[in-house]
Amino acid sequence: MSQLRERVEDLEDLRDLLAAENAAQGRPGIVWEQAKKQLDLD
């Protein structure tokens, strides 16, 4: 049963990713270095 739950969660993550990509379509992205800085990952 946990394999099914993991698969469902993976599909939900993919759905969310695709929705975010569609929402951002046409807008410029940011470079990884800038994202790391904004997230304080340096």
C-alpha positions, 0 to 999 in steps of 0.5 A: 500500500505504501508504494501506491501512496508514494506513486500518488504523491509523485503524481501530485508533485508532477501535477503541481510542477506542470501547473507552476510551469504553465503559470510562469510561461512567458515570464523570465526565470532567474539564474541558480546563483540568484535563487541560492542567494535569495534563499540564503543557500550560499 
